Amino acid sequence: MRAQLAKSESEDGEDDPDVVVVYDAKFDEYGLPVRDGGTSMVVIGYCPWCGGRLPASRRDAWFDAMEAIGVDPWEDEIPEEFHDDSWWAHDLVEDATSNDFVEPDKVLSPV
């Protein structure tokens, strides 16, 4: 059996038993899905197979960005670019050109 990675909120995979790790692009977080019929996950900081450190969560930065633009994420409409990785992904391109940094592939598999 091959374990699969599903992107949270963009792929139906949370209830698929072959999906053992989900990825939330908005917060750049990986997690183990909670099999309760919802989209909850337990955030993990290390790869379950190799033990390598996963990227740091951008959850706090997301809420800081919401506050900076005067948006209450619980009450106001969230701008479209904050629904996925659009709000932070451009930083990687700038880092890659200035620091020769390349983001590793976001694929987890025991195979």
N, C-alpha and C positions, 0 to 999 in steps of 0.2 A: 504494500500500500504506500502511496506517495502522499505526503502531507502537502497541503495547499495553503497559500496565502490569499486572503480576500481583502479588498479595500473596503473599509467600513463606509456605509451609506451609499456606496456607488456600485457594489456588487452584492447580489444575494448570495450569501455564503455563511451567514451567522448560524443557521440551523443545519448546515451540511456537516456531518461528522468528519468528513475528510479535511475540512478547514480547521486547522488547529491554531493558527495565528491570524489575527486581523490587523490591518493597518489603517489608521485614521490620518489622512493627509493634512487636514486642517490643523491638527496639533502635532503632527510628525511623531505619532505614538504607535507603538506596537502593543498588542495585547492578546490575551487568551479570551475567547468569546464566552460569555455567560449564557448558557443554554436555557434561557427562560422565555424565549419567544421575542425578546426585544433586541436592541442593538448594544447592550452593555458589554463591557469587556474589562478584564483585570489588566491594567497596564503593566508591562514588563520592561526591565531595563537591560536585560541580557538575552542573547540568542539561546533558545532552549537546546540547540544542538551543538554549537561550538563554544558557547560561553562568552563570545565576544560582546563588547559593550555596544548597545544600540544607541542611536542618536538621542541626545537629551530632548525631553519634551518641550514643545513650544507653547504649552497651554498657558503658562503665566504671561508670556510675551503677547499671546493673543488677547487676553483680557486687558493687558496694559495698552495695547493698540486700540482696543475698543474705547477705553477710558480717554486716551489721547485725542480721539476724534469725536468725543462727546456722545458715544452711543452706549446706552444701557442694554446689554445683550438679553436681559430678561424682559425688558419692556419695549424696546425700539426694534425697528426692522434692521437687520444686519446687512451691510453692503455686500453685494454679490461676490466681490473678490475675497471676502472673509469666510466663504463657505467651503473652500478647499485650500490647497497649498499656494494659491496665487499671491497671497499676502506676504509670504516669506520666500518663495522659490527664487525670485529674482535676486535675492541676496547671495544665493549659491553661485549664480552666474558671475556676479561681481567678485566674489571671493575666488572663484576659479581663475579668473583672468588676472587678478592682482596677486594671488598667493599660490598659483598653480595647484589649487586644491580641487580634487574631483570627488564628488559625492559617490560613495559606493552604491552598488545596485541594492535596491530594497526588496530582495527576494530571499526568503527563508525556506530552506528545504533540507531534510535530512539526507536526501539522495545526492 
